[in-house]
Protein backbone atom coordinates (compact mmCIF):
# COMPACT_ATOMS: atom_id res chain seq x y z
CA UNK A 1 0.00 0.00 0.00
CA UNK A 2 1.35 3.41 -0.95
CA UNK A 3 1.26 6.20 1.58
CA UNK A 4 2.88 9.37 2.80
CA UNK A 5 6.06 9.17 4.90
CA UNK A 6 5.29 9.29 8.60
CA UNK A 7 6.88 12.71 9.06
CA UNK A 8 4.51 14.17 6.44
CA UNK A 9 1.27 13.20 8.20
CA UNK A 10 0.96 16.23 10.50
CA UNK A 11 1.68 18.84 7.76
CA UNK A 12 -0.82 17.09 5.48
CA UNK A 13 -3.49 17.10 8.19
CA UNK A 14 -2.83 20.80 8.79
CA UNK A 15 -3.16 21.50 5.06
CA UNK A 16 -6.47 19.61 4.93
CA UNK A 17 -7.59 21.63 7.95
CA UNK A 18 -6.85 24.91 6.16
CA UNK A 19 -8.79 23.72 3.10
CA UNK A 20 -11.79 22.73 5.23
CA UNK A 21 -11.70 26.09 7.04
CA UNK A 22 -11.74 27.90 3.70
CA UNK A 23 -14.63 25.80 2.39
CA UNK A 24 -16.55 26.25 5.63
CA UNK A 25 -16.11 30.01 5.37
CA UNK A 26 -17.54 29.95 1.86
CA UNK A 27 -20.56 27.98 3.07
CA UNK A 28 -21.13 30.50 5.87
CA UNK A 29 -20.80 33.35 3.36
CA UNK A 30 -23.64 31.92 1.32
CA UNK A 31 -25.47 35.23 0.92
CA UNK A 32 -22.30 36.97 -0.31
CA UNK A 33 -21.90 34.33 -3.02
CA UNK A 34 -25.24 34.98 -4.62
CA UNK A 35 -27.52 32.70 -2.63
CA UNK A 36 -29.40 30.03 -4.52
CA UNK A 37 -28.25 31.30 -7.90
CA UNK A 38 -24.59 31.73 -6.93
CA UNK A 39 -21.63 29.37 -7.30
CA UNK A 40 -21.92 27.78 -3.86
CA UNK A 41 -24.06 24.85 -4.90
CA UNK A 42 -21.52 23.97 -7.58
CA UNK A 43 -18.85 24.16 -4.88
CA UNK A 44 -20.84 21.81 -2.66
CA UNK A 45 -21.09 19.29 -5.48
CA UNK A 46 -17.34 19.58 -6.07
CA UNK A 47 -16.65 18.97 -2.38
CA UNK A 48 -19.07 16.03 -2.26
CA UNK A 49 -17.50 14.35 -5.28
CA UNK A 50 -14.03 15.22 -4.00
CA UNK A 51 -14.61 13.61 -0.61
CA UNK A 52 -15.89 10.43 -2.27
CA UNK A 53 -13.02 10.29 -4.77
CA UNK A 54 -10.52 11.10 -2.04
CA UNK A 55 -11.81 8.36 0.23
CA UNK A 56 -11.84 5.66 -2.47
CA UNK A 57 -8.34 6.67 -3.64
CA UNK A 58 -6.74 7.20 -0.23
CA UNK A 59 -7.68 3.94 1.48
CA UNK A 60 -5.76 1.63 -0.90
CA UNK A 61 -3.37 4.03 -2.69
CA UNK A 62 -2.36 6.46 0.04
CA UNK A 63 -2.92 10.03 1.10
CA UNK A 64 -1.38 11.68 -1.98
CA UNK A 65 -3.84 10.01 -4.31
CA UNK A 66 -6.54 10.89 -1.83
CA UNK A 67 -5.60 14.55 -2.13
CA UNK A 68 -5.62 14.23 -5.93
CA UNK A 69 -9.16 12.90 -5.72
CA UNK A 70 -10.28 15.54 -3.25
CA UNK A 71 -8.76 18.57 -4.97
CA UNK A 72 -8.90 17.59 -8.67
CA UNK A 73 -10.99 14.54 -9.59
CA UNK A 74 -14.05 15.66 -7.63
CA UNK A 75 -14.15 19.25 -8.90
CA UNK A 76 -13.41 18.05 -12.46
CA UNK A 77 -16.41 15.70 -12.40
CA UNK A 78 -18.61 18.49 -11.05
CA UNK A 79 -17.53 20.82 -13.85
CA UNK A 80 -18.09 18.13 -16.50
CA UNK A 81 -21.62 17.50 -15.29
CA UNK A 82 -22.41 21.20 -14.93
CA UNK A 83 -21.39 22.12 -18.45
CA UNK A 84 -23.52 19.32 -19.86
CA UNK A 85 -26.49 21.42 -18.84
CA UNK A 86 -25.00 24.71 -20.08
CA UNK A 87 -23.22 24.16 -23.39
CA UNK A 88 -21.54 21.52 -25.48
CA UNK A 89 -17.79 21.93 -25.88
CA UNK A 90 -15.76 20.43 -28.70
CA UNK A 91 -15.22 16.78 -27.61
CA UNK A 92 -11.47 16.73 -28.24
CA UNK A 93 -10.65 19.98 -26.45
CA UNK A 94 -12.93 19.08 -23.56
CA UNK A 95 -11.27 15.67 -23.27
CA UNK A 96 -7.82 17.27 -23.48
CA UNK A 97 -8.57 19.85 -20.78
CA UNK A 98 -10.06 17.48 -18.22
CA UNK A 99 -7.60 14.71 -19.10
CA UNK A 100 -4.51 16.86 -18.62
CA UNK A 101 -5.74 18.25 -15.30
CA UNK A 102 -6.45 14.79 -13.93
CA UNK A 103 -3.19 13.40 -15.30
CA UNK A 104 -1.18 16.20 -13.67
CA UNK A 105 -2.71 15.40 -10.28
CA UNK A 106 -2.02 11.67 -10.73
CA UNK A 107 1.53 12.40 -11.82
CA UNK A 108 2.11 14.53 -8.72
CA UNK A 109 0.58 11.84 -6.50
CA UNK A 110 2.80 9.22 -8.12
CA UNK A 111 5.85 11.46 -7.64
CA UNK A 112 5.24 11.92 -3.91
CA UNK A 113 4.13 8.31 -3.38
CA UNK A 114 6.98 6.73 -5.34
CA UNK A 115 9.63 8.93 -6.96
CA UNK A 116 10.13 11.56 -9.66
CA UNK A 117 10.73 9.10 -12.50
CA UNK A 118 7.55 7.19 -11.72
CA UNK A 119 5.53 10.38 -11.28
CA UNK A 120 6.60 11.92 -14.59
CA UNK A 121 6.02 8.70 -16.53
CA UNK A 122 2.69 8.12 -14.82
CA UNK A 123 1.54 11.68 -15.50
CA UNK A 124 2.35 11.47 -19.22
CA UNK A 125 0.85 8.01 -19.72
CA UNK A 126 -2.20 8.87 -17.61
CA UNK A 127 -2.87 11.85 -19.89
CA UNK A 128 -3.05 9.49 -22.86
CA UNK A 129 -5.32 7.17 -20.89
CA UNK A 130 -7.66 9.86 -19.61
CA UNK A 131 -8.04 11.58 -22.98
CA UNK A 132 -8.43 8.29 -24.83
CA UNK A 133 -11.06 6.94 -22.43
CA UNK A 134 -12.92 10.26 -22.55
CA UNK A 135 -13.07 10.26 -26.35
CA UNK A 136 -14.09 6.59 -26.54
CA UNK A 137 -16.71 6.53 -23.78
CA UNK A 138 -17.76 10.17 -23.84
CA UNK A 139 -18.47 12.70 -21.06
CA UNK A 140 -20.66 11.93 -18.04
CA UNK A 141 -24.37 12.32 -18.79
CA UNK A 142 -26.55 12.65 -15.69
CA UNK A 143 -28.74 15.61 -16.62
CA UNK A 144 -32.42 14.87 -15.96
CA UNK A 145 -31.69 11.83 -13.76
CA UNK A 146 -32.42 11.85 -10.03
CA UNK A 147 -31.55 8.38 -8.78
CA UNK A 148 -28.42 6.20 -8.78
CA UNK A 149 -28.17 4.02 -11.84
CA UNK A 150 -25.76 1.48 -13.28
CA UNK A 151 -25.98 0.92 -17.02
CA UNK A 152 -23.70 0.02 -19.92
CA UNK A 153 -22.28 3.55 -20.08
CA UNK A 154 -21.28 3.49 -16.41
CA UNK A 155 -19.67 0.06 -16.75
CA UNK A 156 -17.85 0.95 -19.98
CA UNK A 157 -16.53 4.16 -18.44
CA UNK A 158 -15.27 2.28 -15.38
CA UNK A 159 -13.59 -0.41 -17.48
CA UNK A 160 -11.93 2.00 -19.91
CA UNK A 161 -10.82 4.37 -17.15
CA UNK A 162 -9.51 1.60 -14.90
CA UNK A 163 -7.82 -0.29 -17.72
CA UNK A 164 -6.04 2.74 -19.20
CA UNK A 165 -4.85 4.20 -15.89
CA UNK A 166 -3.88 0.78 -14.54
CA UNK A 167 -1.80 0.15 -17.67
CA UNK A 168 -0.19 3.58 -17.25
CA UNK A 169 0.77 2.69 -13.67
CA UNK A 170 2.12 -0.70 -14.73
CA UNK A 171 4.29 0.71 -17.54
CA UNK A 172 5.49 3.54 -15.29
CA UNK A 173 6.47 1.01 -12.65
CA UNK A 174 8.45 -0.98 -15.21
CA UNK A 175 10.19 2.18 -16.43
CA UNK A 176 11.19 3.15 -12.90
CA UNK A 177 12.08 -0.49 -12.10
CA UNK A 178 9.53 -0.93 -9.32
CA UNK A 179 9.69 -4.41 -7.78
CA UNK A 180 5.91 -4.92 -7.80
CA UNK A 181 4.97 -3.02 -10.95
CA UNK A 182 2.35 -5.52 -12.13
CA UNK A 183 0.55 -5.76 -8.77
CA UNK A 184 0.61 -2.00 -8.33
CA UNK A 185 -0.72 -1.44 -11.85
CA UNK A 186 -3.62 -3.80 -11.21
CA UNK A 187 -4.35 -2.10 -7.89
CA UNK A 188 -4.39 1.38 -9.46
CA UNK A 189 -6.58 0.13 -12.30
CA UNK A 190 -9.12 -1.47 -9.98
CA UNK A 191 -9.27 1.57 -7.70
CA UNK A 192 -9.63 4.17 -10.46
CA UNK A 193 -12.13 2.05 -12.36
CA UNK A 194 -14.20 1.46 -9.24
CA UNK A 195 -14.13 5.13 -8.32
CA UNK A 196 -15.16 6.18 -11.83
CA UNK A 197 -18.08 3.76 -11.97
CA UNK A 198 -19.24 4.41 -8.41
CA UNK A 199 -19.17 8.20 -8.67
CA UNK A 200 -20.90 8.28 -12.04
CA UNK A 201 -23.56 5.90 -10.72
CA UNK A 202 -24.39 8.05 -7.67
CA UNK A 203 -23.92 11.43 -9.40
CA UNK A 204 -27.65 11.87 -10.20
CA UNK A 205 -28.50 11.55 -6.50
CA UNK A 206 -25.75 14.00 -5.51
CA UNK A 207 -26.98 16.54 -8.06
CA UNK A 208 -30.61 16.23 -6.91
CA UNK A 209 -29.65 16.34 -3.22
CA UNK A 210 -27.56 19.51 -3.47
CA UNK A 211 -30.11 21.31 -5.66
CA UNK A 212 -32.78 20.71 -2.99
CA UNK A 213 -30.68 21.67 0.07
CA UNK A 214 -32.34 24.37 2.22
CA UNK A 215 -30.29 27.56 2.47
CA UNK A 216 -30.04 27.41 6.27
CA UNK A 217 -28.61 23.89 6.20
CA UNK A 218 -25.69 25.09 4.09
CA UNK A 219 -24.60 27.36 6.93
CA UNK A 220 -24.70 24.38 9.30
CA UNK A 221 -22.46 22.38 6.99
CA UNK A 222 -20.09 25.33 6.83
CA UNK A 223 -19.85 25.50 10.61
CA UNK A 224 -19.08 21.76 10.78
CA UNK A 225 -16.33 22.09 8.16
CA UNK A 226 -14.74 24.99 10.05
CA UNK A 227 -14.83 22.99 13.28
CA UNK A 228 -13.22 19.91 11.71
CA UNK A 229 -10.61 22.05 9.94
CA UNK A 230 -9.70 23.85 13.17
CA UNK A 231 -9.33 20.54 15.03
CA UNK A 232 -6.98 19.18 12.36
CA UNK A 233 -4.85 22.31 12.51
CA UNK A 234 -4.49 22.08 16.30
CA UNK A 235 -2.77 18.68 16.09
CA UNK A 236 0.61 20.29 15.38
CA UNK A 237 0.29 22.35 18.58
CA UNK A 238 -1.20 19.67 20.83
CA UNK A 239 1.47 17.05 20.19
CA UNK A 240 4.35 19.07 21.76
CA UNK A 241 2.17 19.80 24.82
CA UNK A 242 1.67 16.05 25.24
CA UNK A 243 5.40 15.45 24.99
CA UNK A 244 5.10 13.84 21.56
CA UNK A 245 7.48 14.83 18.75
CA UNK A 246 5.96 16.33 15.60
CA UNK A 247 6.48 13.61 12.99
DRENROVO-209281 format. One line per field, with one value per residue (C-alpha): residue number from 1; y, z, x. Coordinates in steps of 0.02 Angstrom, whole numbers, plus 50000, padded with zeros to 5 digits. Example, Ala and Ser with C-alpha at 12.3 -4.5 7.8 and 13.67 -1.06 7.14 Angstrom:
k	1 / 2
v	49775 / 49947
w	50390 / 50357
u	50615 / 50684
This chain:
k	1 / 2 / 3 / 4 / 5 / 6 / 7 / 8 / 9 / 10 / 11 / 12 / 13 / 14 / 15 / 16 / 17 / 18 / 19 / 20 / 21 / 22 / 23 / 24 / 25 / 26 / 27 / 28 / 29 / 30 / 31 / 32 / 33 / 34 / 35 / 36 / 37 / 38 / 39 / 40 / 41 / 42 / 43 / 44 / 45 / 46 / 47 / 48 / 49 / 50 / 51 / 52 / 53 / 54 / 55 / 56 / 57 / 58 / 59 / 60 / 61 / 62 / 63 / 64 / 65 / 66 / 67 / 68 / 69 / 70 / 71 / 72 / 73 / 74 / 75 / 76 / 77 / 78 / 79 / 80 / 81 / 82 / 83 / 84 / 85 / 86 / 87 / 88 / 89 / 90 / 91 / 92 / 93 / 94 / 95 / 96 / 97 / 98 / 99 / 100 / 101 / 102 / 103 / 104 / 105 / 106 / 107 / 108 / 109 / 110 / 111 / 112 / 113 / 114 / 115 / 116 / 117 / 118 / 119 / 120 / 121 / 122 / 123 / 124 / 125 / 126 / 127 / 128 / 129 / 130 / 131 / 132 / 133 / 134 / 135 / 136 / 137 / 138 / 139 / 140 / 141 / 142 / 143 / 144 / 145 / 146 / 147 / 148 / 149 / 150 / 151 / 152 / 153 / 154 / 155 / 156 / 157 / 158 / 159 / 160 / 161 / 162 / 163 / 164 / 165 / 166 / 167 / 168 / 169 / 170 / 171 / 172 / 173 / 174 / 175 / 176 / 177 / 178 / 179 / 180 / 181 / 182 / 183 / 184 / 185 / 186 / 187 / 188 / 189 / 190 / 191 / 192 / 193 / 194 / 195 / 196 / 197 / 198 / 199 / 200 / 201 / 202 / 203 / 204 / 205 / 206 / 207 / 208 / 209 / 210 / 211 / 212 / 213 / 214 / 215 / 216 / 217 / 218 / 219 / 220 / 221 / 222 / 223 / 224 / 225 / 226 / 227 / 228 / 229 / 230 / 231 / 232 / 233 / 234 / 235 / 236 / 237 / 238 / 239 / 240 / 241 / 242 / 243 / 244 / 245 / 246 / 247
v	50000 / 50170 / 50310 / 50469 / 50458 / 50464 / 50635 / 50708 / 50660 / 50812 / 50942 / 50855 / 50855 / 51040 / 51075 / 50980 / 51081 / 51245 / 51186 / 51136 / 51304 / 51395 / 51290 / 51313 / 51500 / 51498 / 51399 / 51525 / 51668 / 51596 / 51761 / 51849 / 51717 / 51749 / 51635 / 51501 / 51565 / 51587 / 51468 / 51389 / 51242 / 51199 / 51208 / 51090 / 50965 / 50979 / 50949 / 50802 / 50717 / 50761 / 50681 / 50522 / 50514 / 50555 / 50418 / 50283 / 50333 / 50360 / 50197 / 50082 / 50201 / 50323 / 50502 / 50584 / 50500 / 50544 / 50727 / 50712 / 50645 / 50777 / 50929 / 50879 / 50727 / 50783 / 50963 / 50903 / 50785 / 50925 / 51041 / 50907 / 50875 / 51060 / 51106 / 50966 / 51071 / 51235 / 51208 / 51076 / 51097 / 51022 / 50839 / 50837 / 50999 / 50954 / 50784 / 50863 / 50993 / 50874 / 50735 / 50843 / 50913 / 50739 / 50670 / 50810 / 50770 / 50584 / 50620 / 50727 / 50592 / 50461 / 50573 / 50596 / 50416 / 50336 / 50446 / 50578 / 50455 / 50359 / 50519 / 50596 / 50435 / 50406 / 50584 / 50573 / 50400 / 50444 / 50593 / 50474 / 50358 / 50493 / 50579 / 50414 / 50347 / 50513 / 50513 / 50330 / 50326 / 50508 / 50635 / 50596 / 50616 / 50632 / 50781 / 50743 / 50591 / 50593 / 50419 / 50310 / 50201 / 50074 / 50046 / 50001 / 50178 / 50175 / 50003 / 50047 / 50208 / 50114 / 49979 / 50100 / 50219 / 50080 / 49986 / 50137 / 50210 / 50039 / 50008 / 50179 / 50135 / 49965 / 50035 / 50177 / 50050 / 49951 / 50109 / 50158 / 49975 / 49954 / 49780 / 49754 / 49849 / 49724 / 49712 / 49900 / 49928 / 49810 / 49895 / 50069 / 50007 / 49926 / 50078 / 50208 / 50102 / 50073 / 50257 / 50309 / 50188 / 50221 / 50410 / 50414 / 50295 / 50403 / 50571 / 50594 / 50577 / 50700 / 50827 / 50811 / 50817 / 50975 / 51065 / 51036 / 51084 / 51218 / 51378 / 51370 / 51195 / 51254 / 51368 / 51219 / 51119 / 51267 / 51275 / 51088 / 51105 / 51250 / 51150 / 50996 / 51103 / 51192 / 51027 / 50959 / 51115 / 51104 / 50934 / 51014 / 51118 / 50984 / 50852 / 50953 / 50990 / 50803 / 50772 / 50692 / 50742 / 50817 / 50681
w	50000 / 49953 / 50079 / 50140 / 50245 / 50430 / 50453 / 50322 / 50410 / 50525 / 50388 / 50274 / 50410 / 50440 / 50253 / 50246 / 50398 / 50308 / 50155 / 50262 / 50352 / 50185 / 50120 / 50281 / 50269 / 50093 / 50154 / 50293 / 50168 / 50066 / 50046 / 49985 / 49849 / 49769 / 49868 / 49774 / 49605 / 49654 / 49635 / 49807 / 49755 / 49621 / 49756 / 49867 / 49726 / 49697 / 49881 / 49887 / 49736 / 49800 / 49969 / 49887 / 49762 / 49898 / 50012 / 49877 / 49818 / 49989 / 50074 / 49955 / 49865 / 50002 / 50055 / 49901 / 49784 / 49908 / 49893 / 49704 / 49714 / 49837 / 49751 / 49566 / 49520 / 49618 / 49555 / 49377 / 49380 / 49447 / 49307 / 49175 / 49235 / 49253 / 49077 / 49007 / 49058 / 48996 / 48830 / 48726 / 48706 / 48565 / 48620 / 48588 / 48678 / 48822 / 48837 / 48826 / 48961 / 49089 / 49045 / 49069 / 49235 / 49304 / 49235 / 49316 / 49486 / 49463 / 49409 / 49564 / 49675 / 49594 / 49618 / 49805 / 49831 / 49733 / 49652 / 49517 / 49375 / 49414 / 49436 / 49271 / 49174 / 49259 / 49225 / 49039 / 49014 / 49119 / 49006 / 48857 / 48956 / 49020 / 48851 / 48759 / 48878 / 48873 / 48683 / 48673 / 48811 / 48808 / 48947 / 49098 / 49061 / 49215 / 49169 / 49202 / 49312 / 49498 / 49561 / 49561 / 49408 / 49336 / 49149 / 49004 / 48996 / 49179 / 49163 / 49001 / 49078 / 49231 / 49126 / 49004 / 49143 / 49255 / 49114 / 49040 / 49205 / 49273 / 49116 / 49137 / 49317 / 49264 / 49123 / 49235 / 49367 / 49239 / 49178 / 49355 / 49395 / 49534 / 49611 / 49610 / 49453 / 49394 / 49561 / 49584 / 49407 / 49439 / 49605 / 49527 / 49385 / 49501 / 49615 / 49477 / 49382 / 49538 / 49584 / 49408 / 49402 / 49579 / 49566 / 49398 / 49464 / 49617 / 49530 / 49490 / 49675 / 49724 / 49597 / 49654 / 49839 / 49826 / 49717 / 49851 / 50003 / 50111 / 50124 / 50314 / 50310 / 50204 / 50347 / 50465 / 50350 / 50342 / 50530 / 50539 / 50408 / 50503 / 50664 / 50586 / 50497 / 50658 / 50752 / 50618 / 50626 / 50815 / 50804 / 50769 / 50929 / 51042 / 51009 / 51088 / 51241 / 51262 / 51249 / 51078 / 50937 / 50780 / 50650
u	50000 / 50068 / 50063 / 50144 / 50303 / 50264 / 50344 / 50225 / 50064 / 50048 / 50084 / 49959 / 49826 / 49858 / 49842 / 49677 / 49621 / 49658 / 49560 / 49410 / 49415 / 49413 / 49268 / 49172 / 49195 / 49123 / 48972 / 48943 / 48960 / 48818 / 48726 / 48885 / 48905 / 48738 / 48624 / 48530 / 48588 / 48770 / 48919 / 48904 / 48797 / 48924 / 49058 / 48958 / 48945 / 49133 / 49168 / 49046 / 49125 / 49299 / 49269 / 49205 / 49349 / 49474 / 49409 / 49408 / 49583 / 49663 / 49616 / 49712 / 49832 / 49882 / 49854 / 49931 / 49808 / 49673 / 49720 / 49719 / 49542 / 49486 / 49562 / 49555 / 49450 / 49298 / 49292 / 49329 / 49180 / 49069 / 49124 / 49096 / 48919 / 48879 / 48931 / 48824 / 48676 / 48750 / 48839 / 48923 / 49110 / 49212 / 49239 / 49426 / 49468 / 49353 / 49436 / 49609 / 49571 / 49497 / 49620 / 49775 / 49713 / 49677 / 49840 / 49941 / 49864 / 49899 / 50077 / 50105 / 50029 / 50140 / 50293 / 50262 / 50206 / 50349 / 50482 / 50506 / 50537 / 50378 / 50277 / 50330 / 50301 / 50134 / 50077 / 50118 / 50042 / 49890 / 49856 / 49847 / 49734 / 49617 / 49598 / 49578 / 49447 / 49354 / 49347 / 49296 / 49165 / 49112 / 49076 / 48967 / 48782 / 48673 / 48563 / 48379 / 48416 / 48379 / 48423 / 48579 / 48592 / 48712 / 48701 / 48815 / 48886 / 48936 / 49016 / 49107 / 49174 / 49236 / 49320 / 49404 / 49459 / 49524 / 49609 / 49698 / 49757 / 49806 / 49910 / 49990 / 50038 / 50106 / 50214 / 50274 / 50323 / 50423 / 50509 / 50559 / 50604 / 50476 / 50485 / 50296 / 50248 / 50118 / 50027 / 50030 / 49964 / 49819 / 49783 / 49781 / 49671 / 49544 / 49537 / 49519 / 49393 / 49290 / 49293 / 49242 / 49096 / 49038 / 49042 / 48955 / 48822 / 48780 / 48804 / 48618 / 48575 / 48712 / 48651 / 48470 / 48517 / 48622 / 48495 / 48361 / 48466 / 48383 / 48486 / 48498 / 48569 / 48716 / 48770 / 48765 / 48877 / 48996 / 49008 / 49046 / 49183 / 49263 / 49258 / 49339 / 49470 / 49515 / 49533 / 49651 / 49758 / 49775 / 49862 / 50030 / 50014 / 49940 / 50074 / 50218 / 50109 / 50083 / 50270 / 50255 / 50374 / 50298 / 50324
